[in-house]
Amino acid sequence: MKKQLLFALLFLSTGVVQAQKVNHIYPIASDGGWDYIAVNQDKIYVSHGTQVNILNKATGDSVGIIPNTTGVHGIAFDNTTGKGYTSNGRLNNVTVFDLATNAILGQIATGTNPDAIMYEPFTKTIITCNGRSNDLSVINVTTQQVIATIPVGGKPETAVSDNAGTLFVNIEDKSEIAVINLTTNTVINRWSLKPGEGPSGLAIDVATKRLFSTCDQLLVVVDAATGKIVAKLPIGNGTDGVAFDNATKMIYASNGEGNITAVKESDPNSFSITATIPTRKGARTITIDESTHSLYLPTAEFEANTPKGQRPKMIPGTFQVLVVN
């Protein structure tokens, strides 16, 4: 009986492991760095050095590019107007493009080094996190102009909205979350993430009012109503992103060391690590397609035997997108 039970447990365990793995690799045979990745409708948008590569999400086939986005970090979408937006870190601006044709519609000056970018549904604006000017730029999608600049008192890494007038921003160099009233465009609270350090990725469960901030080898869960830390869970090294699946209540932290830490939200106060999913080295940012529950992570292959203290060099022509179903 014990042997049969052990066999059954091993079988079930193997089944779980096999279900959580990289299912597809979409190659993008070009050079250059990367940062955020995003999904909109049937397309994947991948930041890639001086351009954004656009792929068919089902096949990985190239369906276009958004050029002249030097130092691009992120991509945001306003499907009501049919426009997309890229944050161009080295150009200190945002590129506006047509989602149907990929045609460039213009550029909008922002703060210095716009990093993360998002569409905010309560105000119906585009918001950039400007890493060097320590502020946010709020863009009106009708006039395509910056209508507000919000100082945040530190380096804003990424932001999420509760869809009801409050914005939450990871402040990387302060290890805190800045809380912003979008009616007054002012910071109304600052919540410490200690012992979390260097917060990068940020996601939100609007229904349970929980924020998920990926810090240095630590996922910090915060009550979005009070700022109280609800849970702290260990994650891998080199994380730069997190994704949340509203339907399954799963949180996925992408770790640059080559894996994803999967965390289950059982209820607003109960969180547990369910799996460590192997990916590839360098896959540090992540996005989720909630219609299919697929995860997408950009990375590349790297030269071996990198001297200690140096960043591994990318092998030219090996840029790729990993798909985890």
Secondary structure, DSSP 8 states (H G I E B T S, - for coil): -HHHHHHHHHHHHHHHHHHSSEEEEEE---------EEEETTEEEEEETTEEEEEETTT--EEEEE---TTEEEEEEETTTTEEEEEETTTTEEEEEETTT--EEEEEE-SSSEEEEEEETTTTEEEEEETTTTEEEEEETTTTEEEEEEE-SS-EEEEEE-SSSEEEEEETTTTEEEEEETTTTEEEEEEE-TT--S---EEEETTTTEEEEEETTEEEEEETTT--EEEEEE--SSEEEEEEETTTTEEEEEETTTEEEEEEEEETTEEEEEEEEE--TT----EEETTTTEEEEEE--B-SS--TTS---B-TT--EEEEE-
